[in-house]
Amino acid sequence: MPFAIRLARPEDAPLLPDVERSAAHAFVSQKGLAFIASSPPLSVEQHLTFILQQREWLAVDTQDRPLGFLCGQDCGAYWHIVELSVQQSAQGQGLGRRLISEAAVWAREQGFAGLSLTTFASVPWNAPFYVRLGFKQLDPPQLDEFLQRQLAAEAADGLPDRCAMRLDFKVMD
């Protein structure tokens, strides 16, 4: 499937919640996580915030329709991936990997030490996927204040089996 990566534009924002909903359907088959498929996605307003700050990239098809997105925020030394979603019909074709690569290039150019994220530790397309890309799962003493707060908020929201991960650019040199 041919696709391109580009920065998201304001007119893309209304299309992105459907991409996330589609991606979330993969959780239906995961024991104890089926509720994620019916959880609310990021809102159009949230996407617009990322877009206006130029902190959201899209994978688009040949008709320039979004197939996936990655958005994030500045969090001290590391740039934090808030959400990576690829619509179900496009999963497994390298879109997520390319989105992360694009964000990593940008973050490195901006002077960040690396990327961080939180994800499900045991879901095959979550933590194991990120490990294959060079991310390392962090032990509790390695968590900075932001990641501690993020994991606590996710636990309070009822998300089980979460972990924090980091990709250090120095290791990549």
Backbone as a chain_set.jsonl record, in Angstrom:
{"seq": "MPFAIRLARPEDAPLLPDVERSAAHAFVSQKGLAFIASSPPLSVEQHLTFILQQREWLAVDTQDRPLGFLCGQDCGAYWHIVELSVQQSAQGQGLGRRLISEAAVWAREQGFAGLSLTTFASVPWNAPFYVRLGFKQLDPPQLDEFLQRQLAAEAADGLPDRCAMRLDFKVMD", "coords": {"N": [[0.856, -1.18, 0.0], [0.813, 2.044, -1.04], [1.983, 4.982, 0.581], [2.364, 8.218, 2.112], [4.194, 10.409, 4.306], [3.335, 13.223, 6.174], [3.086, 16.499, 7.72], [0.257, 17.095, 9.756], [-2.713, 18.914, 8.875], [-5.039, 21.578, 9.676], [-7.549, 20.962, 8.442], [-7.511, 18.22, 8.437], [-8.125, 17.346, 10.975], [-10.916, 16.653, 11.7], [-11.095, 14.09, 10.615], [-9.475, 12.368, 12.002], [-10.295, 11.204, 14.559], [-11.819, 8.983, 13.671], [-9.865, 7.367, 12.501], [-8.423, 6.629, 14.781], [-10.444, 5.26, 16.194], [-10.845, 3.07, 14.482], [-8.309, 1.835, 14.65], [-8.376, 1.096, 17.324], [-10.081, -1.053, 17.377], [-8.615, -3.355, 17.191], [-8.097, -4.122, 19.763], [-10.237, -5.586, 20.664], [-9.858, -8.321, 20.6], [-8.139, -8.76, 22.685], [-7.729, -10.01, 25.864], [-9.446, -8.576, 28.525], [-9.15, -6.019, 27.535], [-10.969, -5.196, 25.67], [-12.718, -3.099, 26.055], [-11.431, -0.825, 25.188], [-11.921, -0.491, 22.508], [-14.348, 0.792, 22.439], [-13.872, 3.105, 23.75], [-13.611, 6.696, 24.094], [-11.99, 8.487, 21.45], [-9.128, 10.695, 20.877], [-10.168, 14.059, 20.782], [-11.464, 16.199, 18.144], [-10.737, 18.816, 18.744], [-8.513, 18.399, 20.411], [-6.776, 17.246, 18.549], [-6.506, 19.454, 16.832], [-5.062, 21.198, 18.464], [-2.546, 19.863, 18.664], [-1.928, 19.909, 15.925], [-1.795, 22.67, 15.284], [0.425, 23.347, 16.737], [2.307, 22.091, 15.29], [2.85, 19.385, 15.879], [1.961, 16.93, 15.028], [1.87, 14.211, 12.863], [0.93, 12.659, 9.778], [0.186, 9.576, 8.142], [-0.621, 9.179, 4.89], [-2.801, 8.138, 2.203], [-2.682, 7.605, -1.395], [-4.589, 9.369, -2.222], [-4.406, 11.376, -0.444], [-5.673, 10.911, 1.972], [-6.017, 10.382, 5.464], [-4.387, 7.62, 6.952], [-3.144, 6.947, 9.222], [-1.799, 8.318, 12.289], [0.482, 10.245, 14.309], [0.93, 11.886, 17.288], [2.291, 14.267, 19.607], [4.011, 15.679, 22.488], [6.089, 18.225, 23.956], [8.189, 17.356, 26.565], [10.185, 18.128, 28.623], [13.441, 16.845, 28.536], [12.854, 14.83, 26.775], [10.817, 14.025, 23.933], [7.46, 13.396, 23.969], [5.442, 10.802, 22.841], [2.124, 10.988, 22.41], [-0.037, 9.721, 21.151], [-0.239, 7.079, 18.855], [-1.722, 5.912, 16.09], [-2.983, 3.66, 13.702], [-5.158, 3.034, 11.108], [-7.195, 0.103, 11.043], [-7.243, -1.404, 8.612], [-4.848, -0.743, 7.431], [-2.826, -1.555, 9.046], [0.258, -3.143, 9.999], [1.852, -2.612, 7.81], [3.991, -0.948, 7.904], [3.445, 1.733, 8.436], [3.222, 2.826, 11.062], [5.845, 2.535, 11.971], [7.203, 4.242, 10.182], [5.995, 6.688, 10.852], [6.937, 7.02, 13.461], [9.661, 7.167, 12.912], [9.767, 9.574, 11.444], [8.925, 11.411, 13.414], [11.028, 11.041, 15.207], [13.273, 11.966, 13.776], [12.579, 14.676, 13.554], [12.411, 15.367, 16.334], [15.023, 14.936, 17.182], [16.356, 16.867, 15.634], [15.339, 19.099, 16.899], [16.651, 19.06, 19.274], [15.992, 17.313, 21.329], [16.565, 14.656, 23.701], [15.599, 12.202, 23.128], [12.806, 9.974, 22.488], [9.754, 9.413, 24.288], [7.166, 7.301, 25.64], [4.036, 5.836, 26.684], [2.59, 2.621, 27.066], [0.879, -0.541, 26.457], [2.211, -3.214, 28.203], [2.117, -5.972, 27.577], [0.714, -6.404, 25.206], [0.981, -7.596, 21.94], [1.407, -5.838, 19.693], [2.173, -3.534, 20.894], [4.255, -2.763, 23.408], [6.245, -4.815, 22.646], [6.526, -4.217, 19.887], [7.601, -1.612, 19.982], [10.019, -2.159, 21.262], [11.353, -3.527, 19.227], [11.939, -1.36, 17.658], [13.889, -0.091, 19.03], [13.257, 1.094, 21.456], [13.386, 1.166, 25.026], [12.083, -0.489, 27.843], [11.195, 1.114, 30.829], [12.25, 0.9, 34.195], [10.705, 1.467, 37.431], [12.503, 3.236, 39.029], [13.737, 4.648, 36.972], [11.938, 6.377, 35.886], [10.97, 9.611, 34.974], [9.497, 12.587, 36.437], [7.297, 13.384, 34.845], [6.609, 10.984, 33.426], [5.979, 9.331, 35.589], [3.667, 10.632, 36.564], [2.053, 10.354, 34.294], [1.72, 7.531, 34.017], [0.411, 7.046, 36.444], [-1.965, 8.482, 36.055], [-3.05, 7.044, 33.913], [-3.449, 4.557, 35.136], [-5.373, 5.325, 37.019], [-7.406, 5.833, 35.25], [-8.194, 3.324, 34.65], [-6.639, 1.731, 32.996], [-4.94, -1.191, 32.497], [-1.739, -2.924, 33.013], [0.266, -1.171, 32.042], [3.212, 0.435, 30.766], [6.187, 2.464, 30.733], [8.262, 3.734, 28.162], [11.357, 4.419, 26.485], [13.248, 5.925, 23.911], [16.484, 6.476, 23.359], [18.403, 8.88, 21.788], [21.205, 9.038, 21.826], [22.073, 6.425, 22.032], [21.54, 5.579, 19.527], [23.44, 6.747, 17.937]], "CA": [[0.0, 0.0, 0.0], [1.606, 3.278, -1.069], [1.584, 6.042, 1.509], [3.341, 9.281, 2.345], [4.143, 11.009, 5.634], [3.349, 14.687, 6.144], [2.491, 17.156, 8.878], [-1.197, 17.229, 9.701], [-3.251, 20.259, 8.654], [-6.318, 21.736, 10.395], [-8.67, 20.284, 7.789], [-7.41, 16.784, 8.719], [-8.544, 17.05, 12.356], [-12.18, 15.916, 11.837], [-10.973, 12.72, 10.113], [-8.549, 11.577, 12.818], [-10.93, 10.32, 15.534], [-12.219, 7.724, 13.032], [-8.655, 6.558, 12.353], [-8.14, 6.057, 16.107], [-11.488, 4.261, 16.49], [-10.541, 1.883, 13.684], [-7.131, 1.203, 15.249], [-8.744, 0.545, 18.631], [-10.814, -2.321, 17.226], [-7.681, -4.464, 17.37], [-8.098, -4.521, 21.168], [-11.383, -6.453, 20.95], [-9.371, -9.685, 20.786], [-7.221, -8.824, 23.827], [-8.431, -10.257, 27.123], [-9.494, -7.476, 29.471], [-8.919, -4.724, 26.897], [-11.987, -4.952, 24.639], [-13.36, -1.8, 26.317], [-10.704, 0.239, 24.489], [-12.557, -0.293, 21.2], [-15.481, 1.707, 22.571], [-13.452, 4.29, 24.496], [-13.55, 7.872, 23.216], [-10.673, 8.831, 20.914], [-8.779, 12.106, 21.01], [-11.184, 14.901, 20.148], [-11.037, 17.078, 17.052], [-10.068, 19.959, 19.368], [-7.182, 17.968, 20.829], [-5.966, 17.142, 17.332], [-6.195, 20.806, 16.359], [-3.985, 21.725, 19.305], [-1.297, 19.262, 18.181], [-1.683, 20.358, 14.554], [-1.379, 24.075, 15.282], [1.78, 23.384, 17.288], [3.1, 21.248, 14.386], [3.255, 18.217, 16.665], [1.201, 15.768, 14.574], [2.189, 13.743, 11.519], [-0.013, 11.711, 9.207], [0.462, 8.702, 7.012], [-1.766, 9.389, 3.997], [-2.815, 7.316, 0.994], [-2.405, 8.351, -2.626], [-5.615, 10.406, -2.35], [-4.136, 12.279, 0.675], [-6.578, 10.601, 3.095], [-5.257, 9.833, 6.599], [-4.409, 6.205, 7.301], [-2.579, 6.848, 10.557], [-1.251, 9.574, 12.808], [1.281, 10.263, 15.529], [0.976, 13.22, 17.882], [3.057, 14.261, 20.841], [4.221, 16.931, 23.198], [7.382, 18.469, 24.573], [8.169, 16.986, 27.994], [11.538, 18.199, 29.147], [14.508, 16.378, 27.653], [12.312, 13.864, 25.821], [9.569, 14.364, 23.265], [6.567, 12.312, 24.361], [4.406, 10.376, 21.901], [0.829, 10.902, 23.087], [-0.867, 8.719, 20.477], [0.102, 6.545, 17.543], [-2.835, 5.079, 15.629], [-3.063, 3.333, 12.281], [-6.452, 2.38, 10.898], [-7.024, -1.337, 11.05], [-6.965, -1.942, 7.276], [-3.491, -0.375, 7.018], [-1.863, -2.006, 10.049], [1.22, -4.161, 9.587], [2.461, -2.259, 6.53], [5.11, -0.036, 8.119], [3.05, 3.122, 8.645], [3.599, 3.227, 12.418], [7.312, 2.629, 11.999], [7.584, 5.467, 9.457], [5.568, 7.848, 11.641], [7.894, 7.16, 14.567], [10.919, 7.623, 12.327], [9.613, 10.991, 11.116], [8.921, 12.154, 14.677], [12.366, 10.949, 15.794], [14.134, 12.893, 13.044], [12.204, 16.031, 13.974], [12.772, 15.574, 17.74], [16.488, 15.041, 17.251], [16.708, 18.189, 15.099], [14.927, 20.103, 17.88], [17.543, 18.971, 20.423], [15.52, 16.4, 22.368], [17.448, 13.526, 23.966], [14.973, 10.99, 22.616], [11.347, 9.892, 22.532], [9.169, 8.598, 25.354], [5.764, 6.94, 25.441], [3.48, 4.807, 27.562], [1.899, 1.633, 26.237], [0.582, -1.801, 27.125], [3.425, -4.023, 28.282], [1.97, -7.343, 27.073], [0.01, -6.485, 23.923], [2.042, -7.83, 20.954], [1.697, -4.704, 18.806], [2.518, -2.374, 21.705], [5.645, -2.751, 23.889], [7.184, -5.579, 21.811], [6.743, -3.463, 18.655], [8.514, -0.51, 20.277], [11.338, -2.742, 21.538], [11.978, -3.787, 17.921], [12.371, -0.074, 17.11], [14.976, 0.433, 19.85], [12.797, 1.628, 22.735], [13.657, 0.355, 26.22], [11.098, -0.347, 28.912], [11.812, 1.738, 31.996], [11.909, 0.445, 35.541], [10.224, 2.617, 38.216], [13.491, 4.262, 39.388], [14.161, 5.375, 35.771], [10.853, 7.249, 35.431], [10.999, 11.014, 35.386], [8.239, 13.022, 37.069], [6.217, 13.36, 33.856], [6.179, 9.607, 33.167], [5.311, 8.851, 36.808], [2.308, 11.19, 36.55], [1.323, 9.779, 33.161], [1.329, 6.168, 34.37], [-0.576, 7.128, 37.526], [-3.231, 8.921, 35.447], [-3.575, 5.938, 33.124], [-3.954, 3.57, 36.092], [-6.618, 5.878, 37.56], [-8.408, 5.704, 34.192], [-8.538, 1.915, 34.502], [-5.814, 1.043, 32.002], [-4.038, -2.142, 33.159], [-0.56, -3.445, 32.331], [0.942, -0.097, 31.307], [4.634, 0.659, 31.032], [6.789, 3.615, 30.067], [9.393, 3.349, 27.338], [12.142, 5.55, 26.002], [14.235, 5.725, 22.848], [17.544, 7.465, 23.549], [19.105, 9.141, 20.537], [22.645, 8.787, 21.997], [22.277, 5.012, 21.768], [21.406, 5.393, 18.082], [24.587, 7.35, 17.234]], "C": [[0.898, 1.238, 0.0], [1.055, 4.31, -0.079], [2.714, 7.054, 1.606], [3.158, 9.791, 3.771], [4.201, 12.523, 5.461], [2.82, 15.215, 7.468], [0.979, 17.244, 8.681], [-1.577, 18.691, 9.523], [-4.604, 20.36, 9.36], [-7.49, 21.003, 9.751], [-8.638, 18.766, 7.972], [-8.06, 16.408, 10.047], [-9.873, 16.289, 12.449], [-12.103, 14.451, 11.393], [-10.223, 11.795, 11.081], [-9.199, 10.752, 13.919], [-11.379, 8.983, 14.928], [-11.024, 6.801, 12.8], [-8.351, 5.871, 13.689], [-9.173, 5.004, 16.487], [-11.215, 2.955, 15.739], [-9.36, 1.117, 14.288], [-7.493, 0.495, 16.551], [-9.503, -0.771, 18.528], [-9.906, -3.536, 17.376], [-7.688, -4.971, 18.812], [-9.259, -5.443, 21.53], [-10.918, -7.87, 21.251], [-8.443, -9.845, 21.992], [-7.993, -8.947, 25.135], [-8.306, -9.059, 28.062], [-9.326, -6.097, 28.858], [-9.95, -4.376, 25.833], [-12.659, -3.592, 24.819], [-12.684, -0.653, 25.567], [-11.358, 0.535, 23.137], [-13.734, 0.674, 21.27], [-15.138, 2.946, 23.401], [-13.372, 5.491, 23.562], [-12.125, 8.14, 22.725], [-10.321, 10.273, 21.276], [-9.809, 12.923, 20.24], [-10.592, 15.695, 18.979], [-10.264, 18.263, 17.626], [-8.664, 19.591, 19.834], [-6.256, 17.835, 19.62], [-5.569, 18.52, 16.82], [-5.071, 21.44, 17.175], [-2.634, 21.179, 18.849], [-0.932, 19.804, 16.798], [-1.167, 21.791, 14.532], [0.014, 24.268, 15.868], [2.781, 22.625, 16.401], [3.711, 20.065, 15.13], [2.444, 16.983, 16.285], [1.536, 15.485, 13.112], [1.143, 12.729, 11.087], [0.693, 10.787, 8.22], [-0.793, 8.81, 6.156], [-1.642, 8.49, 2.771], [-2.58, 8.193, -0.233], [-3.45, 9.426, -2.906], [-5.499, 11.442, -1.229], [-5.127, 12.114, 1.826], [-5.765, 9.964, 4.216], [-5.494, 8.34, 6.81], [-3.898, 5.991, 8.72], [-2.042, 8.199, 10.983], [-0.403, 9.31, 14.031], [1.267, 11.706, 16.012], [1.724, 13.135, 19.205], [3.271, 15.652, 21.397], [5.627, 17.01, 23.755], [7.268, 18.16, 26.067], [9.589, 16.969, 28.537], [12.541, 17.717, 28.12], [14.0, 15.455, 26.552], [11.025, 14.384, 25.204], [8.662, 13.158, 23.427], [5.508, 12.04, 23.297], [3.118, 10.175, 22.689], [-0.013, 9.793, 22.472], [-0.256, 8.364, 19.135], [-1.031, 5.618, 17.171], [-2.749, 4.9, 14.127], [-4.364, 2.584, 12.078], [-6.234, 0.903, 10.622], [-6.656, -1.902, 9.676], [-5.545, -1.659, 6.794], [-2.43, -0.852, 8.006], [-0.95, -3.091, 9.472], [1.933, -3.858, 8.283], [3.55, -1.193, 6.672], [4.74, 1.411, 8.371], [3.468, 3.617, 10.023], [5.091, 3.439, 12.549], [7.78, 3.921, 11.32], [7.17, 6.72, 10.212], [6.538, 8.092, 12.792], [9.227, 7.67, 14.043], [10.869, 9.115, 12.006], [9.652, 11.848, 12.383], [10.311, 12.155, 15.319], [13.334, 11.9, 15.098], [13.857, 14.323, 13.497], [12.679, 16.307, 15.41], [14.282, 15.719, 17.914], [16.947, 16.405, 16.747], [16.367, 19.309, 16.073], [15.773, 20.046, 19.152], [17.05, 18.087, 21.556], [16.482, 15.22, 22.49], [16.888, 12.222, 23.418], [13.468, 11.114, 22.664], [10.927, 9.086, 23.754], [7.726, 8.304, 24.982], [5.331, 6.02, 26.567], [2.637, 3.893, 26.691], [1.565, 0.409, 27.069], [1.809, -2.706, 27.055], [3.296, -5.355, 27.55], [1.258, -7.466, 25.736], [1.061, -6.573, 22.815], [2.378, -6.644, 20.056], [1.961, -3.426, 19.595], [3.976, -2.503, 22.148], [6.594, -3.589, 23.028], [7.501, -4.893, 20.469], [7.771, -2.358, 18.899], [9.924, -1.006, 20.601], [12.071, -3.008, 20.223], [12.492, -2.501, 17.267], [13.475, 0.576, 17.942], [14.555, 1.06, 21.169], [13.141, 0.633, 23.846], [12.561, 0.599, 27.242], [11.811, 0.146, 30.163], [11.325, 1.095, 33.288], [11.482, 1.666, 36.357], [11.289, 3.637, 38.607], [13.961, 5.118, 38.2], [13.121, 6.39, 35.295], [11.071, 8.681, 35.907], [9.614, 11.383, 35.931], [7.069, 12.966, 36.088], [5.701, 11.939, 33.64], [5.517, 8.986, 34.396], [3.863, 9.33, 36.843], [1.461, 10.567, 35.452], [0.839, 8.367, 33.488], [0.287, 6.15, 35.48], [-1.938, 7.537, 36.968], [-3.857, 7.792, 34.64], [-4.127, 4.833, 34.03], [-5.271, 4.038, 36.688], [-7.749, 5.799, 36.544], [-8.775, 4.25, 33.909], [-7.745, 1.164, 33.451], [-4.823, 0.119, 32.714], [-2.756, -2.373, 32.357], [0.186, -2.383, 31.518], [2.419, -0.025, 31.696], [5.063, 1.923, 30.31], [8.019, 3.123, 29.327], [10.095, 4.602, 26.832], [13.076, 5.073, 24.897], [15.255, 6.836, 22.999], [18.315, 7.639, 22.244], [20.596, 8.866, 20.657], [22.973, 7.347, 21.67], [22.27, 4.745, 20.257], [22.617, 5.904, 17.316], [25.665, 6.34, 16.916]], "O": [[1.659, 1.451, 0.944], [-0.155, 4.481, 0.071], [3.856, 6.783, 1.235], [2.095, 9.623, 4.368], [5.015, 13.039, 4.695], [2.193, 14.488, 8.237], [0.496, 17.443, 7.566], [-0.859, 19.591, 9.96], [-5.245, 19.342, 9.616], [-8.343, 20.472, 10.462], [-9.63, 18.093, 7.693], [-8.498, 15.271, 10.222], [-9.953, 15.339, 13.229], [-12.965, 13.653, 11.764], [-10.331, 10.573, 10.98], [-8.7, 9.665, 14.209], [-11.325, 7.956, 15.604], [-11.16, 5.581, 12.893], [-8.058, 4.676, 13.724], [-8.819, 3.964, 17.042], [-11.343, 1.868, 16.303], [-9.41, -0.106, 14.419], [-6.973, -0.582, 16.843], [-9.559, -1.527, 19.498], [-10.385, -4.634, 17.659], [-7.326, -6.12, 19.063], [-9.256, -6.027, 22.614], [-11.524, -8.553, 22.076], [-8.005, -10.957, 22.287], [-8.81, -8.089, 25.468], [-7.204, -8.593, 28.352], [-9.355, -5.098, 29.577], [-9.813, -3.355, 25.159], [-13.119, -2.995, 23.845], [-13.307, 0.383, 25.337], [-11.35, 1.676, 22.677], [-14.079, 1.306, 20.272], [-16.02, 3.746, 23.716], [-13.098, 5.333, 22.373], [-11.168, 8.032, 23.493], [-11.112, 10.981, 21.899], [-10.263, 12.516, 19.171], [-9.375, 15.834, 18.856], [-9.249, 18.673, 17.062], [-7.729, 20.376, 19.674], [-5.1, 18.256, 19.661], [-4.425, 18.731, 16.418], [-4.224, 22.143, 16.624], [-1.684, 21.941, 18.668], [0.228, 20.119, 16.533], [-0.201, 22.089, 13.83], [0.704, 25.234, 15.54], [3.963, 22.534, 16.733], [4.905, 19.784, 15.028], [2.253, 16.089, 17.108], [1.494, 16.366, 12.253], [0.548, 12.034, 11.911], [1.659, 11.169, 7.56], [-1.9, 8.564, 6.636], [-0.543, 8.127, 2.353], [-2.311, 9.388, -0.108], [-3.223, 10.305, -3.737], [-6.38, 12.288, -1.071], [-5.388, 13.062, 2.567], [-4.921, 9.105, 3.961], [-6.63, 7.866, 6.844], [-4.187, 4.969, 9.343], [-1.852, 9.101, 10.168], [-0.547, 8.287, 14.702], [1.552, 12.631, 15.252], [1.785, 12.081, 19.838], [2.789, 16.65, 20.862], [6.274, 15.991, 23.994], [6.361, 18.644, 26.744], [10.124, 15.912, 28.869], [12.498, 18.133, 26.962], [14.644, 15.313, 25.513], [10.244, 15.084, 25.849], [9.031, 12.039, 23.074], [4.767, 12.941, 22.902], [3.037, 9.288, 23.54], [-0.633, 9.011, 23.192], [0.185, 9.233, 18.382], [-1.278, 4.634, 17.867], [-2.483, 5.842, 13.381], [-4.649, 1.617, 12.784], [-5.223, 0.505, 10.044], [-5.823, -2.805, 9.597], [-5.089, -2.281, 5.835], [-1.246, -0.575, 7.813], [-1.338, -3.847, 8.581], [2.557, -4.746, 7.701], [3.98, -0.606, 5.679], [5.63, 2.251, 8.508], [4.012, 4.715, 10.144], [5.544, 4.405, 13.163], [8.659, 4.61, 11.837], [7.902, 7.709, 10.22], [6.913, 9.231, 13.066], [9.855, 8.521, 14.674], [11.83, 9.838, 12.27], [10.324, 12.879, 12.424], [10.722, 13.155, 15.906], [14.13, 12.567, 15.759], [14.78, 15.083, 13.788], [13.276, 17.35, 15.677], [14.748, 16.536, 18.708], [17.818, 17.032, 17.349], [17.024, 20.35, 16.08], [15.624, 20.903, 20.024], [17.629, 18.104, 22.642], [17.13, 14.83, 21.519], [17.622, 11.246, 23.261], [12.919, 12.2, 22.852], [11.647, 8.193, 24.2], [7.14, 8.966, 24.126], [6.159, 5.492, 27.31], [2.044, 4.329, 25.704], [1.923, 0.329, 28.244], [2.37, -2.932, 25.983], [4.269, -5.825, 26.959], [1.208, -8.564, 25.181], [1.945, -5.719, 22.744], [3.541, -6.468, 19.692], [1.971, -2.34, 19.017], [4.867, -2.36, 21.31], [7.678, -3.104, 22.701], [8.626, -4.985, 19.978], [8.703, -2.189, 18.112], [10.909, -0.353, 20.256], [13.269, -2.747, 20.114], [13.381, -2.55, 16.418], [13.946, 1.664, 17.609], [15.409, 1.516, 21.93], [13.181, -0.577, 23.627], [12.157, 1.737, 27.481], [12.887, -0.337, 30.513], [10.142, 0.792, 33.445], [11.856, 2.788, 36.017], [11.01, 4.833, 38.526], [14.523, 6.194, 38.401], [13.399, 7.179, 34.393], [11.322, 8.929, 37.086], [8.683, 10.578, 35.885], [5.971, 12.547, 36.456], [4.492, 11.709, 33.667], [4.586, 8.193, 34.256], [2.947, 8.553, 37.112], [0.281, 10.284, 35.659], [-0.327, 8.044, 33.26], [-0.626, 5.325, 35.458], [-2.96, 6.986, 37.376], [-5.073, 7.605, 34.682], [-5.16, 4.239, 33.722], [-6.194, 3.239, 36.848], [-8.917, 5.709, 36.92], [-9.582, 3.977, 33.021], [-8.137, 0.068, 33.052], [-3.96, 0.592, 33.454], [-2.695, -2.058, 31.169], [0.681, -2.67, 30.428], [2.808, -0.381, 32.808], [4.388, 2.393, 29.393], [8.726, 2.226, 29.786], [9.513, 5.684, 26.76], [13.616, 3.968, 24.946], [14.936, 8.007, 22.794], [18.814, 6.671, 21.669], [21.213, 8.488, 19.661], [24.024, 7.061, 21.097], [22.909, 3.81, 19.777], [22.808, 5.535, 16.158], [26.688, 6.692, 16.329]]}, "num_chains": 1, "name": "protein.A"}
